[in-house]
Amino acid sequence: MTPDKHRQVIAKYRRFFEESGIEPVEVPHDDFVTDEDTSLAHCHGMLDQMEAFIEEGRMDKVNRWLGFIQGVLWRSGYYSLEELKDTNRPESDGTE
């Protein structure tokens, strides 16, 4: 994925969280989270940091965090695996 595609995916998930009324929070990394609401709120809170990582060229970290968020969204039942894969696919340029 290109940095621009990453930004598109981040924007899509930000809209999802905002439209779902899920406020961003930061959960300490040594805490155990057992409820879905906190997991989703933490994922929302990760998005701004991911944009900073893109600007810094830290794409491996962006991809790890994206995978984490997508795993939580799948486990929470908001997206199917196919929908998540589709989100990551490059935009078609219409030549196929």
N, C-alpha and C positions, 0 to 999 in steps of 0.2 A: 504494500500500500504506500502511496505517496503521502507526504505531509499534508497536502490539501485534502486527500481522502480521509486521513485520520481526523482532521478538523471537522469534516462533514459528519463523521460517525459520532464524534464528541458532541456536536450540535444536536444531532438526532437524540442521543441519550439525555442531554440536558433538557430538551423539550419534553421528553417522556417523564423525567423526574418532576419537572415544574408543573406539567399538566396533571400529574398524579398527586400533587401537593406534598411531595417528599422534599423536605428541607435538607440542605447539605450539612453534614457534621463530620468531624474528624474523630476517629476512634483510635486510642493509643494502640500501638502495634502489639503490645503484650497483653491486651485484654482479650477475653473470649466473648464472642458475640453469639447469642443463642436465639435472638429474635430477628425475624425477617425485616421489620421496619428499620432497625438500626443498621442492618447489612445494606439495605437499599440507600439509606441516608449517607452512609459512609461512601458508597459508590458515587453518589451525586457529588460528594465533597472531593472526590479524586479528580474530577474533570478539569478544574482550573489548573491543578498541578500538572496534569498531562499536557495541557497547552503550553505551559512553560517548558516542559521537557522537549516538546517538538522544537521550540525556538532554540533550545540548547543543543539540538541534534541528538538527543538521547532516545533514539527510536526503539532500541531493545527494551528499555524501561516502559515506554509508551505501549508497546505491544504486550508486555507482561501485564500491565495494569488493565489494558483493554480486555485481555483474556479473563482476568479476574472479574471485571464488571460483567462481562457477558456470561460467565459461569453463574454469577449470582442471579442475573436476570433470567437465565434458563431454569435454575433451581427454584426460583420463586414463581415460575409458571407464566411469566409475562411474554416470553418469546420462545419459539421452537428453535431447535438447532438449525433447521433450514433457514429460518428467518435471520438468525444471527450470521450464518454464512453469507447470505445474500447481502446483508449490510456491509460486509467487508469486501465484496467483489468490486472490481473496477467498474466505472461507468462505461457503458457501451458507447463507442463512437459512431455507431450506425453503419459500420462497414461489413458487419457479419451477415 
